[in-house]
Amino acid sequence: MSEAHLVKRIGYVGIGVADVDRATDFYERVGQLSLSERTPEGAFLTGGVEHHWLRLYKSQAPGDFRVGYEAVDAAALEEIAARLDARGIAYEEGGDLSVDRIDRSIRFRNPDGVELEIFTQMMELPTPPRQTTVKMLKLLHAVWSTQDVVAGYQFHADVLGFRDSDWLERRVVFLRCADGYHHSAGLAATPGPAALQHFCILVDTIDDVMRARNNALDQGAELLQDLLRHAASGSIGVYVKDPDLNFSVEFCTSHPQIEDEGYRARILPKSAVTSDLWQEKPPAAAMAPSLPLLAPALEAAPAPRKRA
């Protein structure tokens, strides 16, 4: 029997930017997030009652990032801290509601140097933000690079209790937590320092995906990837590129939840079709015989009748 989950859900993504005002404007106009708070150091934006899904902060190294996850409870946070202690991994205790808008937390870096924060509770807004065209359901996941996917998976499983949902060979792993969504984190093998690849917002329907897509294009944003359907999760989404940094925000729908009991992660090929099921082509042999039949069929068709 699997051990109890320690992490409940993804809470927020923090991103270091050169210009907080410019980044805030982009994520309001194109990302359609609502500004919940502006501070001298940065900005908090959200798509739900949670105080923030995205935290922007001024940085001398734009593109640095942090991912925050909510612990199942205070005991789970203590267990994670104990597991870090056992591995000799330093962490910083924090969680200042007046500054961070989260309660008790610990911050540490994984073996790739990615900063993670596990917290017990986030401040909530008294009323949800008004959503006019895109119905957002939740911040769904973040995907970042790692030099060793297997070692990265082992760390996040052993320390945070994440479970593997699927693998693309041993080059990408999708990790889930207590909320059961196919992945709340993704690790992708990429040379060089760890970097954020994308974060994802779950929306209600394909119509919401398309409205998010069309709004992004209307606002002059670039699509890193247009409408596609992933083989691993089955979700449908689009990826909108951040104008200043080398990552994107995904809007997706139809992202499934997994029951832990009896589930076994698959190993899928890392291919164009796995990334997008709609890229599958029909077999050439099946297509070839039908092509020569088109011309004779057209020749045999009766000529259109002329109106008297």
Contacts in CASP RR format, 6 or more apart in sequence:
PFRMAT RR
TARGET T0000
AUTHOR 0000-0000-0000
METHOD contacts of the structure
MODEL  1
MSEAHLVKRIGYVGIGVADVDRATDFYERVGQLSLSERTPEGAFLTGGVE
HHWLRLYKSQAPGDFRVGYEAVDAAALEEIAARLDARGIAYEEGGDLSVD
RIDRSIRFRNPDGVELEIFTQMMELPTPPRQTTVKMLKLLHAVWSTQDVV
AGYQFHADVLGFRDSDWLERRVVFLRCADGYHHSAGLAATPGPAALQHFC
ILVDTIDDVMRARNNALDQGAELLQDLLRHAASGSIGVYVKDPDLNFSVE
FCTSHPQIEDEGYRARILPKSAVTSDLWQEKPPAAAMAPSLPLLAPALEA
APAPRKRA
2 163 0 8 1.000
2 260 0 8 1.000
3 161 0 8 1.000
4 72 0 8 1.000
4 76 0 8 1.000
5 72 0 8 1.000
5 76 0 8 1.000
5 161 0 8 1.000
5 177 0 8 1.000
5 178 0 8 1.000
6 71 0 8 1.000
6 72 0 8 1.000
6 76 0 8 1.000
6 79 0 8 1.000
6 80 0 8 1.000
6 160 0 8 1.000
6 161 0 8 1.000
6 177 0 8 1.000
7 69 0 8 1.000
7 70 0 8 1.000
7 71 0 8 1.000
7 72 0 8 1.000
7 76 0 8 1.000
7 118 0 8 1.000
7 160 0 8 1.000
7 161 0 8 1.000
7 162 0 8 1.000
7 177 0 8 1.000
7 178 0 8 1.000
7 184 0 8 1.000
8 69 0 8 1.000
8 70 0 8 1.000
8 71 0 8 1.000
8 72 0 8 1.000
8 177 0 8 1.000
8 178 0 8 1.000
8 179 0 8 1.000
9 69 0 8 1.000
9 70 0 8 1.000
9 138 0 8 1.000
9 177 0 8 1.000
9 178 0 8 1.000
9 179 0 8 1.000
9 184 0 8 1.000
10 67 0 8 1.000
10 68 0 8 1.000
10 69 0 8 1.000
10 70 0 8 1.000
10 139 0 8 1.000
10 140 0 8 1.000
10 141 0 8 1.000
10 142 0 8 1.000
10 177 0 8 1.000
10 184 0 8 1.000
10 185 0 8 1.000
11 50 0 8 1.000
11 53 0 8 1.000
11 68 0 8 1.000
11 69 0 8 1.000
11 70 0 8 1.000
11 119 0 8 1.000
11 122 0 8 1.000
11 139 0 8 1.000
12 50 0 8 1.000
12 52 0 8 1.000
12 53 0 8 1.000
12 54 0 8 1.000
12 55 0 8 1.000
12 67 0 8 1.000
12 68 0 8 1.000
12 122 0 8 1.000
12 139 0 8 1.000
13 53 0 8 1.000
13 54 0 8 1.000
13 55 0 8 1.000
13 65 0 8 1.000
13 66 0 8 1.000
13 67 0 8 1.000
13 68 0 8 1.000
13 139 0 8 1.000
13 142 0 8 1.000
13 196 0 8 1.000
13 199 0 8 1.000
14 54 0 8 1.000
14 55 0 8 1.000
14 56 0 8 1.000
14 57 0 8 1.000
14 65 0 8 1.000
14 66 0 8 1.000
14 67 0 8 1.000
14 68 0 8 1.000
15 23 0 8 1.000
15 54 0 8 1.000
15 55 0 8 1.000
15 56 0 8 1.000
15 57 0 8 1.000
15 63 0 8 1.000
15 64 0 8 1.000
15 65 0 8 1.000
15 196 0 8 1.000
15 245 0 8 1.000
16 56 0 8 1.000
16 57 0 8 1.000
16 58 0 8 1.000
16 59 0 8 1.000
16 61 0 8 1.000
16 62 0 8 1.000
16 63 0 8 1.000
16 64 0 8 1.000
16 65 0 8 1.000
17 23 0 8 1.000
17 56 0 8 1.000
17 57 0 8 1.000
17 58 0 8 1.000
17 59 0 8 1.000
17 62 0 8 1.000
17 63 0 8 1.000
17 244 0 8 1.000
17 245 0 8 1.000
18 58 0 8 1.000
18 59 0 8 1.000
18 62 0 8 1.000
18 244 0 8 1.000
19 58 0 8 1.000
19 244 0 8 1.000
20 42 0 8 1.000
20 43 0 8 1.000
20 56 0 8 1.000
20 57 0 8 1.000
20 58 0 8 1.000
22 244 0 8 1.000
23 43 0 8 1.000
23 56 0 8 1.000
23 244 0 8 1.000
24 35 0 8 1.000
24 38 0 8 1.000
24 42 0 8 1.000
24 43 0 8 1.000
24 45 0 8 1.000
24 56 0 8 1.000
26 221 0 8 1.000
26 242 0 8 1.000
26 243 0 8 1.000
27 33 0 8 1.000
27 45 0 8 1.000
27 54 0 8 1.000
27 56 0 8 1.000
27 249 0 8 1.000
28 34 0 8 1.000
28 35 0 8 1.000
28 45 0 8 1.000
29 219 0 8 1.000
30 215 0 8 1.000
30 216 0 8 1.000
30 219 0 8 1.000
30 220 0 8 1.000
30 221 0 8 1.000
30 240 0 8 1.000
31 201 0 8 1.000
31 212 0 8 1.000
31 215 0 8 1.000
31 216 0 8 1.000
31 240 0 8 1.000
31 249 0 8 1.000
32 131 0 8 1.000
32 133 0 8 1.000
32 134 0 8 1.000
32 136 0 8 1.000
32 212 0 8 1.000
32 215 0 8 1.000
33 45 0 8 1.000
33 46 0 8 1.000
33 47 0 8 1.000
33 53 0 8 1.000
33 54 0 8 1.000
34 45 0 8 1.000
34 46 0 8 1.000
34 47 0 8 1.000
34 48 0 8 1.000
34 129 0 8 1.000
34 130 0 8 1.000
35 43 0 8 1.000
35 44 0 8 1.000
35 45 0 8 1.000
36 44 0 8 1.000
36 45 0 8 1.000
36 46 0 8 1.000
36 51 0 8 1.000
36 52 0 8 1.000
36 125 0 8 1.000
36 129 0 8 1.000
37 43 0 8 1.000
37 44 0 8 1.000
37 51 0 8 1.000
37 52 0 8 1.000
37 101 0 8 1.000
38 44 0 8 1.000
41 57 0 8 1.000
41 58 0 8 1.000
42 55 0 8 1.000
42 56 0 8 1.000
42 57 0 8 1.000
42 58 0 8 1.000
43 55 0 8 1.000
43 56 0 8 1.000
44 51 0 8 1.000
44 52 0 8 1.000
44 54 0 8 1.000
44 55 0 8 1.000
44 56 0 8 1.000
44 101 0 8 1.000
45 52 0 8 1.000
45 53 0 8 1.000
45 54 0 8 1.000
45 55 0 8 1.000
45 56 0 8 1.000
46 52 0 8 1.000
46 53 0 8 1.000
46 54 0 8 1.000
46 125 0 8 1.000
46 129 0 8 1.000
47 53 0 8 1.000
47 128 0 8 1.000
47 129 0 8 1.000
47 131 0 8 1.000
47 136 0 8 1.000
47 139 0 8 1.000
47 201 0 8 1.000
48 125 0 8 1.000
48 128 0 8 1.000
48 129 0 8 1.000
48 136 0 8 1.000
48 138 0 8 1.000
49 124 0 8 1.000
49 125 0 8 1.000
49 127 0 8 1.000
49 128 0 8 1.000
50 122 0 8 1.000
50 124 0 8 1.000
50 125 0 8 1.000
50 139 0 8 1.000
51 101 0 8 1.000
51 102 0 8 1.000
51 122 0 8 1.000
51 123 0 8 1.000
51 124 0 8 1.000
51 125 0 8 1.000
52 101 0 8 1.000
52 122 0 8 1.000
53 139 0 8 1.000
53 201 0 8 1.000
54 139 0 8 1.000
54 199 0 8 1.000
55 66 0 8 1.000
62 244 0 8 1.000
62 245 0 8 1.000
63 195 0 8 1.000
63 196 0 8 1.000
63 245 0 8 1.000
63 246 0 8 1.000
63 247 0 8 1.000
64 115 0 8 1.000
65 114 0 8 1.000
65 115 0 8 1.000
65 144 0 8 1.000
65 195 0 8 1.000
65 196 0 8 1.000
66 107 0 8 1.000
66 114 0 8 1.000
66 115 0 8 1.000
66 116 0 8 1.000
66 117 0 8 1.000
67 114 0 8 1.000
67 115 0 8 1.000
67 116 0 8 1.000
67 117 0 8 1.000
67 142 0 8 1.000
67 144 0 8 1.000
67 185 0 8 1.000
68 116 0 8 1.000
68 117 0 8 1.000
68 118 0 8 1.000
68 119 0 8 1.000
69 116 0 8 1.000
69 117 0 8 1.000
69 118 0 8 1.000
69 119 0 8 1.000
69 160 0 8 1.000
69 177 0 8 1.000
69 184 0 8 1.000
70 118 0 8 1.000
70 119 0 8 1.000
70 120 0 8 1.000
70 121 0 8 1.000
70 122 0 8 1.000
71 77 0 8 1.000
71 80 0 8 1.000
71 118 0 8 1.000
71 119 0 8 1.000
71 120 0 8 1.000
72 178 0 8 1.000
73 120 0 8 1.000
74 104 0 8 1.000
74 120 0 8 1.000
77 104 0 8 1.000
77 105 0 8 1.000
77 106 0 8 1.000
77 118 0 8 1.000
77 119 0 8 1.000
77 120 0 8 1.000
80 106 0 8 1.000
80 118 0 8 1.000
80 159 0 8 1.000
80 160 0 8 1.000
81 91 0 8 1.000
81 106 0 8 1.000
83 158 0 8 1.000
83 159 0 8 1.000
84 90 0 8 1.000
84 91 0 8 1.000
84 106 0 8 1.000
84 108 0 8 1.000
84 159 0 8 1.000
87 159 0 8 1.000
89 108 0 8 1.000
89 109 0 8 1.000
89 159 0 8 1.000
90 108 0 8 1.000
91 106 0 8 1.000
91 107 0 8 1.000
91 108 0 8 1.000
92 106 0 8 1.000
92 107 0 8 1.000
92 108 0 8 1.000
93 104 0 8 1.000
93 105 0 8 1.000
93 106 0 8 1.000
94 100 0 8 1.000
94 104 0 8 1.000
94 105 0 8 1.000
94 106 0 8 1.000
94 107 0 8 1.000
95 102 0 8 1.000
95 103 0 8 1.000
95 104 0 8 1.000
95 105 0 8 1.000
95 119 0 8 1.000
97 103 0 8 1.000
97 123 0 8 1.000
101 122 0 8 1.000
101 123 0 8 1.000
102 117 0 8 1.000
102 119 0 8 1.000
102 120 0 8 1.000
102 121 0 8 1.000
102 122 0 8 1.000
102 123 0 8 1.000
103 119 0 8 1.000
103 120 0 8 1.000
103 121 0 8 1.000
103 122 0 8 1.000
104 119 0 8 1.000
104 120 0 8 1.000
104 121 0 8 1.000
105 117 0 8 1.000
105 118 0 8 1.000
105 119 0 8 1.000
105 120 0 8 1.000
106 117 0 8 1.000
106 118 0 8 1.000
107 115 0 8 1.000
107 116 0 8 1.000
107 117 0 8 1.000
108 115 0 8 1.000
108 116 0 8 1.000
109 115 0 8 1.000
109 116 0 8 1.000
110 116 0 8 1.000
110 152 0 8 1.000
110 155 0 8 1.000
110 156 0 8 1.000
111 148 0 8 1.000
111 151 0 8 1.000
111 152 0 8 1.000
111 155 0 8 1.000
112 144 0 8 1.000
112 145 0 8 1.000
112 146 0 8 1.000
112 147 0 8 1.000
112 152 0 8 1.000
112 193 0 8 1.000
112 194 0 8 1.000
113 194 0 8 1.000
114 144 0 8 1.000
114 194 0 8 1.000
116 160 0 8 1.000
118 160 0 8 1.000
133 208 0 8 1.000
133 211 0 8 1.000
133 215 0 8 1.000
134 203 0 8 1.000
134 208 0 8 1.000
134 211 0 8 1.000
134 212 0 8 1.000
134 215 0 8 1.000
134 251 0 8 1.000
135 203 0 8 1.000
135 204 0 8 1.000
135 205 0 8 1.000
135 208 0 8 1.000
136 201 0 8 1.000
136 202 0 8 1.000
136 203 0 8 1.000
136 204 0 8 1.000
136 208 0 8 1.000
137 202 0 8 1.000
137 203 0 8 1.000
137 204 0 8 1.000
138 201 0 8 1.000
138 202 0 8 1.000
139 199 0 8 1.000
139 200 0 8 1.000
139 201 0 8 1.000
139 202 0 8 1.000
140 181 0 8 1.000
140 184 0 8 1.000
140 200 0 8 1.000
140 201 0 8 1.000
140 202 0 8 1.000
140 252 0 8 1.000
140 255 0 8 1.000
141 181 0 8 1.000
141 183 0 8 1.000
141 184 0 8 1.000
141 185 0 8 1.000
141 186 0 8 1.000
141 199 0 8 1.000
141 200 0 8 1.000
142 184 0 8 1.000
142 185 0 8 1.000
142 186 0 8 1.000
142 196 0 8 1.000
142 198 0 8 1.000
142 199 0 8 1.000
142 200 0 8 1.000
143 183 0 8 1.000
143 185 0 8 1.000
143 186 0 8 1.000
143 187 0 8 1.000
143 188 0 8 1.000
143 196 0 8 1.000
143 197 0 8 1.000
143 198 0 8 1.000
143 199 0 8 1.000
143 200 0 8 1.000
144 185 0 8 1.000
144 186 0 8 1.000
144 187 0 8 1.000
144 188 0 8 1.000
144 194 0 8 1.000
144 195 0 8 1.000
144 196 0 8 1.000
144 197 0 8 1.000
145 187 0 8 1.000
145 188 0 8 1.000
145 189 0 8 1.000
145 190 0 8 1.000
145 192 0 8 1.000
145 194 0 8 1.000
145 195 0 8 1.000
145 197 0 8 1.000
146 152 0 8 1.000
146 187 0 8 1.000
146 188 0 8 1.000
146 189 0 8 1.000
146 190 0 8 1.000
146 194 0 8 1.000
147 189 0 8 1.000
147 190 0 8 1.000
147 191 0 8 1.000
147 192 0 8 1.000
147 194 0 8 1.000
148 189 0 8 1.000
149 170 0 8 1.000
149 171 0 8 1.000
149 172 0 8 1.000
149 173 0 8 1.000
149 187 0 8 1.000
149 188 0 8 1.000
149 189 0 8 1.000
150 170 0 8 1.000
152 173 0 8 1.000
152 187 0 8 1.000
153 162 0 8 1.000
153 164 0 8 1.000
153 173 0 8 1.000
153 175 0 8 1.000
153 187 0 8 1.000
156 162 0 8 1.000
156 175 0 8 1.000
156 185 0 8 1.000
156 187 0 8 1.000
157 163 0 8 1.000
157 164 0 8 1.000
157 175 0 8 1.000
160 177 0 8 1.000
161 177 0 8 1.000
162 175 0 8 1.000
162 176 0 8 1.000
162 177 0 8 1.000
162 184 0 8 1.000
162 185 0 8 1.000
163 175 0 8 1.000
163 176 0 8 1.000
163 177 0 8 1.000
163 260 0 8 1.000
163 265 0 8 1.000
164 173 0 8 1.000
164 174 0 8 1.000
164 175 0 8 1.000
164 176 0 8 1.000
164 265 0 8 1.000
165 174 0 8 1.000
165 175 0 8 1.000
165 176 0 8 1.000
165 182 0 8 1.000
165 183 0 8 1.000
165 232 0 8 1.000
165 233 0 8 1.000
165 258 0 8 1.000
165 263 0 8 1.000
165 265 0 8 1.000
166 173 0 8 1.000
166 174 0 8 1.000
166 182 0 8 1.000
166 232 0 8 1.000
166 233 0 8 1.000
166 265 0 8 1.000
166 266 0 8 1.000
166 267 0 8 1.000
166 268 0 8 1.000
167 173 0 8 1.000
167 174 0 8 1.000
167 265 0 8 1.000
167 266 0 8 1.000
167 267 0 8 1.000
167 268 0 8 1.000
168 232 0 8 1.000
168 267 0 8 1.000
168 268 0 8 1.000
168 269 0 8 1.000
168 270 0 8 1.000
168 274 0 8 1.000
169 267 0 8 1.000
169 268 0 8 1.000
169 269 0 8 1.000
169 270 0 8 1.000
170 189 0 8 1.000
170 267 0 8 1.000
171 188 0 8 1.000
171 189 0 8 1.000
171 270 0 8 1.000
172 186 0 8 1.000
172 187 0 8 1.000
172 188 0 8 1.000
172 189 0 8 1.000
172 270 0 8 1.000
173 186 0 8 1.000
173 187 0 8 1.000
174 182 0 8 1.000
174 183 0 8 1.000
174 185 0 8 1.000
174 186 0 8 1.000
174 232 0 8 1.000
174 233 0 8 1.000
175 183 0 8 1.000
175 184 0 8 1.000
175 185 0 8 1.000
175 186 0 8 1.000
175 187 0 8 1.000
176 182 0 8 1.000
176 183 0 8 1.000
176 184 0 8 1.000
176 258 0 8 1.000
177 184 0 8 1.000
177 185 0 8 1.000
179 257 0 8 1.000
180 257 0 8 1.000
180 258 0 8 1.000
180 260 0 8 1.000
181 202 0 8 1.000
181 255 0 8 1.000
181 256 0 8 1.000
181 257 0 8 1.000
181 258 0 8 1.000
182 232 0 8 1.000
182 233 0 8 1.000
182 234 0 8 1.000
182 235 0 8 1.000
182 255 0 8 1.000
182 256 0 8 1.000
182 257 0 8 1.000
182 258 0 8 1.000
183 233 0 8 1.000
188 197 0 8 1.000
190 197 0 8 1.000
195 246 0 8 1.000
195 247 0 8 1.000
196 245 0 8 1.000
196 247 0 8 1.000
197 247 0 8 1.000
197 248 0 8 1.000
198 224 0 8 1.000
198 239 0 8 1.000
198 247 0 8 1.000
198 248 0 8 1.000
198 249 0 8 1.000
198 250 0 8 1.000
199 247 0 8 1.000
199 249 0 8 1.000
199 250 0 8 1.000
200 249 0 8 1.000
200 250 0 8 1.000
200 251 0 8 1.000
200 252 0 8 1.000
201 249 0 8 1.000
201 250 0 8 1.000
201 251 0 8 1.000
201 252 0 8 1.000
202 252 0 8 1.000
202 253 0 8 1.000
202 255 0 8 1.000
203 209 0 8 1.000
203 212 0 8 1.000
203 251 0 8 1.000
203 252 0 8 1.000
203 253 0 8 1.000
204 253 0 8 1.000
205 253 0 8 1.000
206 236 0 8 1.000
206 253 0 8 1.000
206 254 0 8 1.000
208 251 0 8 1.000
208 253 0 8 1.000
209 227 0 8 1.000
209 236 0 8 1.000
209 237 0 8 1.000
209 238 0 8 1.000
209 251 0 8 1.000
209 252 0 8 1.000
209 253 0 8 1.000
210 227 0 8 1.000
212 238 0 8 1.000
212 240 0 8 1.000
212 251 0 8 1.000
213 223 0 8 1.000
213 226 0 8 1.000
213 227 0 8 1.000
213 238 0 8 1.000
213 240 0 8 1.000
213 251 0 8 1.000
216 223 0 8 1.000
216 238 0 8 1.000
216 240 0 8 1.000
217 223 0 8 1.000
221 240 0 8 1.000
221 241 0 8 1.000
221 243 0 8 1.000
222 240 0 8 1.000
222 241 0 8 1.000
222 243 0 8 1.000
223 238 0 8 1.000
223 239 0 8 1.000
223 240 0 8 1.000
223 241 0 8 1.000
224 239 0 8 1.000
224 240 0 8 1.000
224 241 0 8 1.000
224 248 0 8 1.000
225 238 0 8 1.000
225 239 0 8 1.000
225 248 0 8 1.000
225 276 0 8 1.000
226 238 0 8 1.000
227 236 0 8 1.000
227 237 0 8 1.000
227 238 0 8 1.000
228 236 0 8 1.000
228 237 0 8 1.000
228 238 0 8 1.000
228 275 0 8 1.000
228 276 0 8 1.000
228 277 0 8 1.000
228 278 0 8 1.000
228 279 0 8 1.000
229 235 0 8 1.000
229 236 0 8 1.000
229 237 0 8 1.000
229 276 0 8 1.000
229 277 0 8 1.000
229 278 0 8 1.000
230 274 0 8 1.000
230 275 0 8 1.000
230 276 0 8 1.000
230 277 0 8 1.000
231 268 0 8 1.000
231 273 0 8 1.000
231 274 0 8 1.000
231 275 0 8 1.000
231 277 0 8 1.000
232 266 0 8 1.000
232 268 0 8 1.000
232 274 0 8 1.000
233 255 0 8 1.000
233 256 0 8 1.000
234 254 0 8 1.000
234 255 0 8 1.000
234 256 0 8 1.000
234 277 0 8 1.000
235 252 0 8 1.000
235 253 0 8 1.000
235 254 0 8 1.000
235 255 0 8 1.000
235 256 0 8 1.000
236 252 0 8 1.000
236 253 0 8 1.000
236 254 0 8 1.000
237 250 0 8 1.000
237 251 0 8 1.000
237 252 0 8 1.000
237 253 0 8 1.000
238 250 0 8 1.000
238 251 0 8 1.000
238 252 0 8 1.000
239 248 0 8 1.000
239 249 0 8 1.000
239 250 0 8 1.000
240 248 0 8 1.000
240 249 0 8 1.000
240 250 0 8 1.000
240 251 0 8 1.000
241 247 0 8 1.000
241 248 0 8 1.000
242 248 0 8 1.000
242 249 0 8 1.000
268 274 0 8 1.000
272 279 0 8 1.000
273 279 0 8 1.000
273 280 0 8 1.000
END
